[in-house]
Amino acid sequence: MSKGAVIIANNADQIEYLRLARVSARLITKNLGLPVTLITETACDYTEFDKIIIVDKKFNNSRVTLMGNQHQRMSWFNLNRTDVYDLTPYDRTLLIDADMFVFTDALKTHMAADFDFAIAKTIHEPNNASLHNDTIGTTQIPHLWATVVIFNKSQLAADIFKMSQHIIKHYKTYAKIYDFEARPIRNDYAFSIACHLLAGYGTGDLSLRNYNLTNV
């Protein structure tokens, strides 16, 4: 079984995501021993990547974020994430954000496990050493984080990615059903809803066990 990581990166006006992706790739190879594939819109030959897949980036999403001491609206080209099941060259894939830096080997055991799909759930707050799990909208389904997803080429993973694509396509409708803001379009919400539906309306748990995302 081939194993590797996939990073999607397209530069925005304010942030050089490709530069971040190169740093992330080096850390993944160093600490997890995995090859890394880059998905981007522009041909390049960065040596940090095992493969480079060129695809058109989808329409411009945007979000407001704190830059320095000011809140700014910035471009956010993140909507290829639900296509990764079809794009990955690996049998078992670690899908990870370009700005997610892997400084430990904590994900090694998860990549060696045999589950077909798992996604990050628990957040670690380093300022007070607390852990918390968030929810979405008034329905209070678990908020899962597409920052880190591990999946096999399998029916379960294929169904989750396909459902996530459907939710992104009909995002305004799902925003009304689950009672959250329709902008920006969030992959986290699409995967959270897809996992809730396909894991038995909350009776199953598709979260990564014993792995916490650090909020910095």
Phi, psi and chi 1 to 4 in degrees:
 res  aa     phi    psi   chi1   chi2   chi3   chi4
   1 MET       -  123.7  172.7 -174.9  -75.1      -
   2 SER   -77.9  142.3   61.4      -      -      -
   3 LYS  -131.4  143.5  -62.0  179.6 -179.0 -179.6
   4 GLY  -172.5  172.5      -      -      -      -
   5 ALA  -106.4  150.9      -      -      -      -
   6 VAL  -126.0  131.1  168.2      -      -      -
   7 ILE  -123.5  132.5  -62.8  174.0      -      -
   8 ILE  -100.9  129.2  -56.8  170.4      -      -
   9 ALA  -148.0  122.5      -      -      -      -
  10 ASN  -133.0  127.9  -69.9  -61.3      -      -
  11 ASN   -61.4  142.8  -73.9  -24.4      -      -
  12 ALA  -112.3  171.6      -      -      -      -
  13 ASP   -58.7  -38.4  -67.9  -21.6      -      -
  14 GLN   -96.8  -20.2  -58.8   92.6  -24.8      -
  15 ILE  -134.3  132.9  -62.1  177.7      -      -
  16 GLU   -88.2   84.7  -65.3 -179.6   70.0      -
  17 TYR   -66.1  -29.5  -79.4  104.5      -      -
  18 LEU   -64.7  -37.4  -77.9  171.4      -      -
  19 ARG   -64.7  -42.3 -172.9  175.9 -179.7 -176.5
  20 LEU   -63.2  -41.3  -66.7  172.9      -      -
  21 ALA   -62.1  -35.7      -      -      -      -
  22 ARG   -66.4  -40.9  -65.0  177.2   70.2 -174.8
  23 VAL   -64.4  -45.9  175.7      -      -      -
  24 SER   -58.9  -43.0 -179.8      -      -      -
  25 ALA   -62.4  -42.7      -      -      -      -
  26 ARG   -61.5  -40.7  -71.5 -164.3  -68.3  -90.8
  27 LEU   -69.0  -38.6  -70.1  169.7      -      -
  28 ILE   -63.1  -44.9  -70.7  167.6      -      -
  29 THR   -65.7  -40.6  -60.5      -      -      -
  30 LYS   -67.5  -47.8  175.4 -176.0  177.0 -178.4
  31 ASN   -94.8  -21.9  -66.6  -43.7      -      -
  32 LEU  -114.8  -12.8  -58.5 -179.1      -      -
  33 GLY    68.1   28.2      -      -      -      -
  34 LEU  -108.4  144.6  -65.9  173.9      -      -
  35 PRO   -71.9  156.3   28.7  -34.5      -      -
  36 VAL  -127.9  131.2 -177.0      -      -      -
  37 THR  -104.7  134.4  -71.4      -      -      -
  38 LEU  -100.3  132.9  172.0   67.9      -      -
  39 ILE  -111.1  119.9  -63.7  175.0      -      -
  40 THR  -151.9  173.2 -171.9      -      -      -
  41 GLU   -95.6  -14.6   66.5  163.1  -14.5      -
  42 THR  -118.8  132.8  -56.0      -      -      -
  43 ALA   -61.1  135.8      -      -      -      -
  44 CYS  -154.9  169.3   52.9      -      -      -
  45 ASP  -132.4   40.4   58.2   -3.7      -      -
  46 TYR   -63.9  130.1  -61.7  130.7      -      -
  47 THR   -75.9  -10.8   58.2      -      -      -
  48 GLU   -68.8  -15.9  -67.9   87.9   -7.7      -
  49 PHE  -108.1  139.3  -58.7  104.5      -      -
  50 ASP   -70.1  -41.8  172.5   50.9      -      -
  51 LYS  -141.6  153.2  -65.3 -179.5  175.4   64.4
  52 ILE  -127.8  120.5  -63.0  174.4      -      -
  53 ILE  -109.0  124.7  -62.1  173.7      -      -
  54 ILE   -98.2  121.1  -53.9  -58.4      -      -
  55 VAL  -138.8  152.4  -63.1      -      -      -
  56 ASP   -67.8  134.8  -68.4  -25.1      -      -
  57 LYS   -75.0  148.8   64.5 -174.1  177.4 -173.1
  58 LYS   -81.2  174.9  -66.5 -170.7  174.5  179.2
  59 PHE   -55.5  156.1   67.9   89.8      -      -
  60 ASN   -67.5  111.3 -176.7   15.6      -      -
  61 ASN   -84.6  167.2 -151.5    5.1      -      -
  62 SER  -151.1  158.5   67.1      -      -      -
  63 ARG  -151.2  162.2   60.6  177.7  173.4  175.5
  64 VAL  -100.9  128.6  175.4      -      -      -
  65 THR  -139.2  160.9 -169.0      -      -      -
  66 LEU   -85.3  116.8 -174.5   64.9      -      -
  67 MET  -117.8  109.2  -58.7  -75.2  -74.3      -
  68 GLY    69.8 -119.5      -      -      -      -
  69 ASN  -109.6   10.4  -65.2  -40.5      -      -
  70 GLN  -127.1  145.1  -65.4 -177.5  -25.9      -
  71 HIS   -83.8  129.5  -76.7   90.0      -      -
  72 GLN  -129.9  145.9  -62.7 -177.0   28.8      -
  73 ARG   -86.2  129.4 -177.8  167.5  -65.1  -81.0
  74 MET  -131.9  153.7   56.7 -178.6  -68.1      -
  75 SER   -66.7  151.8  -62.4      -      -      -
  76 TRP  -151.1   89.3 -165.5   23.2      -      -
  77 PHE   -90.2   80.5  -61.7  106.5      -      -
  78 ASN  -121.8    7.0   67.8  -32.2      -      -
  79 LEU   -91.5   12.7  -65.1 -179.9      -      -
  80 ASN   -89.0   -2.9  -69.4  102.1      -      -
  81 ARG   -61.4  -37.3 -175.2  167.5  -66.6  -96.9
  82 THR   -73.2   -6.2   58.3      -      -      -
  83 ASP   -92.7   -3.9  -60.1  -30.0      -      -
  84 VAL   -66.3  -29.8  170.1      -      -      -
  85 TYR   -56.6  -40.5 -176.4   87.8      -      -
  86 ASP   -79.4  -22.0  -63.0  -41.7      -      -
  87 LEU   -96.3  -27.4  -65.6  171.9      -      -
  88 THR   -61.9  139.6 -179.6      -      -      -
  89 PRO   -89.1    2.4   31.8  -34.4      -      -
  90 TYR  -108.2  154.6  -50.1  114.0      -      -
  91 ASP   -75.1  -35.4  -61.7  -43.5      -      -
  92 ARG  -127.7  123.8 -174.1  165.9  180.0   82.6
  93 THR  -122.6  136.6  -60.0      -      -      -
  94 LEU  -100.2  108.5  166.7   64.4      -      -
  95 LEU   -93.4  123.0  171.2   58.4      -      -
  96 ILE  -143.6  147.1 -166.3  164.5      -      -
  97 ASP   -65.6  150.7  -81.5    1.7      -      -
  98 ALA   -62.7  -30.6      -      -      -      -
  99 ASP  -100.7   18.9   55.5   -1.0      -      -
 100 MET   -98.0  109.7  170.8   74.3 -178.8      -
 101 PHE   -98.4  125.6  -67.6  165.3      -      -
 102 VAL   -95.7  102.2  176.4      -      -      -
 103 PHE   -97.8   -3.8  -69.1  110.3      -      -
 104 THR  -133.0  177.8   73.5      -      -      -
 105 ASP  -100.4   22.7   64.3   -4.5      -      -
 106 ALA   -59.5  -28.0      -      -      -      -
 107 LEU   -84.6   -5.3  -74.1  168.2      -      -
 108 LYS   -60.4  -45.0  -96.4 -169.3  173.8 -178.5
 109 THR   -65.9  -33.2   54.7      -      -      -
 110 HIS   -70.0  -37.4  -62.5  -75.5      -      -
 111 MET   -69.9  -23.4  -74.1  -61.2  -68.8      -
 112 ALA   -89.2   -8.3      -      -      -      -
 113 ALA   -75.7  180.0      -      -      -      -
 114 ASP  -117.8   12.0   60.6   -1.4      -      -
 115 PHE   -70.4  155.6   56.8   79.9      -      -
 116 ASP   -88.5  -24.6  -77.9  -29.3      -      -
 117 PHE  -158.5  135.3 -177.8   95.6      -      -
 118 ALA  -154.4  149.1      -      -      -      -
 119 ILE  -139.2  148.6 -175.9  169.8      -      -
 120 ALA   -64.3  146.0      -      -      -      -
 121 LYS  -134.9  -50.3  178.3 -179.4  179.1 -178.3
 122 THR   -86.6  136.4  -57.5      -      -      -
 123 ILE  -106.2  134.6  -59.4  -63.5      -      -
 124 HIS  -103.8  126.7  167.7 -123.6      -      -
 125 GLU  -101.7  104.7  -61.5  -71.2   -7.5      -
 126 PRO   -68.6  -21.5   22.9  -31.8      -      -
 127 ASN   -68.2  -26.3   59.6  -30.7      -      -
 128 ASN  -133.7   11.2   57.8   17.8      -      -
 129 ALA    59.0   27.7      -      -      -      -
 130 SER   -96.8  160.0   65.9      -      -      -
 131 LEU  -119.6  143.0  -60.4  175.6      -      -
 132 HIS  -150.1  155.8   64.5   87.4      -      -
 133 ASN  -118.8  131.4  -64.8  -47.7      -      -
 134 ASP   -96.5  167.8  -62.3  -25.7      -      -
 135 THR  -129.0  169.1   56.6      -      -      -
 136 ILE  -117.2  128.4  -66.5  175.1      -      -
 137 GLY    59.1 -170.4      -      -      -      -
 138 THR   -75.5  -15.8   57.1      -      -      -
 139 THR   -74.5  -19.1   56.0      -      -      -
 140 GLN    61.4   32.9  -61.1  -69.9  -73.3      -
 141 ILE   -73.8  155.6   68.9  168.3      -      -
 142 PRO   -60.0  136.0  -24.2   34.8      -      -
 143 HIS   -86.0  112.2 -177.0  168.5      -      -
 144 LEU  -101.6  152.3  -54.2  175.9      -      -
 145 TRP  -114.2  114.7  -62.6   88.5      -      -
 146 ALA   -74.7    7.4      -      -      -      -
 147 THR   -56.9  -39.6  -56.2      -      -      -
 148 VAL  -135.7  118.5  175.7      -      -      -
 149 VAL  -133.2  135.3 -178.3      -      -      -
 150 ILE  -121.6  131.2  -63.9  174.5      -      -
 151 PHE  -151.3  151.6   64.0   92.1      -      -
 152 ASN   -95.1  158.9  -72.6  -21.3      -      -
 153 LYS   -68.2  101.9  -75.5  -73.0 -171.2  177.9
 154 SER  -155.3  165.4   63.2      -      -      -
 155 GLN   -65.4  -41.0 -169.1   60.8   57.4      -
 156 LEU   -60.6  -49.8  174.5   61.9      -      -
 157 ALA   -63.9  -41.7      -      -      -      -
 158 ALA   -59.3  -42.2      -      -      -      -
 159 ASP   -66.7  -39.5  -70.4  -15.2      -      -
 160 ILE   -66.1  -44.3  -70.0  171.4      -      -
 161 PHE   -64.9  -40.8  -84.5   85.5      -      -
 162 LYS   -64.5  -42.6 -173.9  174.7 -178.8  179.6
 163 MET   -65.2  -38.4  176.4   60.4   74.3      -
 164 SER   -62.9  -39.4  -62.1      -      -      -
 165 GLN   -60.8  -43.2  -70.1  174.3  -24.2      -
 166 HIS   -61.6  -42.2  170.5   80.5      -      -
 167 ILE   -66.3  -42.1  -67.1  163.8      -      -
 168 ILE   -60.4  -42.2  -67.4  -68.9      -      -
 169 LYS   -63.6  -33.7 -176.2  176.6  179.9  179.8
 170 HIS  -116.7   42.5  -57.4  -77.8      -      -
 171 TYR   -61.6  -40.0 -161.5   77.9      -      -
 172 LYS   -61.8  -38.4  -71.6 -177.4  179.4  179.1
 173 THR   -65.2  -45.9  -61.6      -      -      -
 174 TYR   -68.3  -31.0  -79.2   92.2      -      -
 175 ALA   -62.8  -36.8      -      -      -      -
 176 LYS   -70.6  -42.1  -70.1  179.7  179.8  178.3
 177 ILE   -64.2  -44.7  -66.5  170.7      -      -
 178 TYR   -96.8   -2.1  -72.7   86.1      -      -
 179 ASP    62.3   61.0 -168.0   24.8      -      -
 180 PHE  -137.3  167.3   56.0   79.7      -      -
 181 GLU   -64.9  137.2  -65.5  -65.7  -32.0      -
 182 ALA   -80.5   -8.4      -      -      -      -
 183 ARG  -137.6  138.1  -75.7  -74.4 -173.7  -91.7
 184 PRO   -74.8  165.2   31.3  -36.9      -      -
 185 ILE   -76.1  125.1  -62.9  173.7      -      -
 186 ARG  -116.3  122.6  -61.8 -172.0   59.5  172.4
 187 ASN   -59.6  -36.6  -70.7  -58.9      -      -
 188 ASP   -53.2  -46.6  -66.8  -25.7      -      -
 189 TYR   -67.3  -39.9  -74.9   13.5      -      -
 190 ALA   -62.4  -46.1      -      -      -      -
 191 PHE   -68.8  -36.0  -82.5   97.2      -      -
 192 SER   -61.2  -45.7  -64.0      -      -      -
 193 ILE   -67.3  -43.7  -64.4  167.9      -      -
 194 ALA   -59.8  -43.6      -      -      -      -
 195 CYS   -67.9  -37.7  -71.3      -      -      -
 196 HIS   -61.4  -44.5  175.8   74.0      -      -
 197 LEU   -70.6  -45.6  -64.8  174.5      -      -
 198 LEU   -84.4   -9.6  -65.5  176.9      -      -
 199 ALA  -102.9   29.3      -      -      -      -
 200 GLY    82.0   38.7      -      -      -      -
 201 TYR    52.2   47.1  -69.6   86.0      -      -
 202 GLY    92.3   -4.7      -      -      -      -
 203 THR   -79.2  -19.1   60.0      -      -      -
 204 GLY  -107.7  164.7      -      -      -      -
 205 ASP  -128.6  115.0 -175.4    1.3      -      -
 206 LEU  -107.1   18.3  -65.0  173.9      -      -
 207 SER   -81.8  154.2   63.7      -      -      -
 208 LEU   -67.3  125.3  -85.3  170.9      -      -
 209 ARG   -84.7  141.0  -52.1  -64.2  178.0   85.0
 210 ASN    56.1   38.5  -57.8  -45.6      -      -
 211 TYR  -142.0  127.7 -177.1   79.6      -      -
 212 ASN  -120.4  137.2  -53.2  -43.6      -      -
 213 LEU   -84.6  131.4  -74.3  178.1      -      -
 214 THR   -88.0  127.8  -60.3      -      -      -
 215 ASN   -90.2  107.6 -176.1   22.3      -      -
 216 VAL  -121.3      -  -66.1      -      -      -
